[in-house]
């Protein structure tokens, strides 16, 4: 267990951040999963928005979000070209 006041505070703040980050990541995963099920332009927009919000909150790195957005867009384009 932590011995100092600052270490105890650190434990409290990391617990809060972990909960906040988990919520944001869960929202992103749900949006991506919904896009994969539907594969429509509105679902893509929602997923991209969730990824952008995660980046702005510091939960995801911007390059990670860019890579995921690119792959989602590629998937949608591939399906729309084949139809």
Secondary structure as the mmCIF struct_conf table of DSSP 4:
data_model
#
loop_
_struct_conf.conf_type_id
_struct_conf.id
_struct_conf.beg_label_comp_id
_struct_conf.beg_label_asym_id
_struct_conf.beg_label_seq_id
_struct_conf.end_label_comp_id
_struct_conf.end_label_asym_id
_struct_conf.end_label_seq_id
BEND BEND1 UNK A 4 UNK A 4
HELX_RH_AL_P HELX_RH_AL_P1 UNK A 5 UNK A 38
HELX_RH_AL_P HELX_RH_AL_P2 UNK A 41 UNK A 56
TURN_TY1_P TURN_TY1_P1 UNK A 57 UNK A 58
BEND BEND2 UNK A 59 UNK A 60
HELX_RH_AL_P HELX_RH_AL_P3 UNK A 62 UNK A 82
#
